[in-house]
Amino acid sequence: MKKYAEEYDVDPYLIVSIMKNESKFDPKAVSKKDAKGLMQIAPITGQWASEKLNIANYSEDMLFDPELNIRIGTWYLNVLKNEFGDNLEVIIAGYNAGNGNVKKWLNNPEYSADGKTLNHIPFSETRIYQKKVLRDYKIYKKIYQ
């Protein structure tokens, strides 16, 4: 994990917080939406990442490999960071709801007053997820720094 945190410039405490909330650290976890592995990579994200990262002979089953799963999840966090800046709350919302949804919310004055921060997240699952990830992130930073 540390290797990919450095390679993709992502805080390792964020990676661990996402893993805890996505899979409870179960590398064999599968969600109702068919996301797989430690960081719960959706099939479409895995396919996209495999093309961008030149992963040879990619198949969805590879998402159960912890190293590859963490690599793809951390790469995607970097994509979100490049898109949304260092706004941790928006990055976390994007990881859960998808960057397309977050872009729509940021462009809607009902959800974002400034186009950069989210004043309201319309998906309750994403609101709850964001709070839990931020809580765990703060705890991990306090304990391990």
C-alpha angles and dihedrals in degrees: 000000000000090000093057093040087059096039093051097031095239125145107253090217089060091051092051092045091053092047091051093052098038101047109355084242093300109143090197096052118133122188129215086258091053096253109155143212137358096328095031099239113198115229092245092050091048091052092047093047092047089057095045093045095042094237106180120229092000119193131170091248087067088071088077090065103099095214095050092042092053091045092053094042092049091046089053091050087054090051089053091046091052090049100043103025121228094324099131094190092055093044091053092047089050092051090055103035101026129256092264092061092045091051089053091049093049090052093050116083088208089069105023128035095191106025090244106069130043115237091179133016111208095205110078091201090057093046091053093042092051092051093049095047092048090048092051092043091056091047094050092047092050095047100042105034 
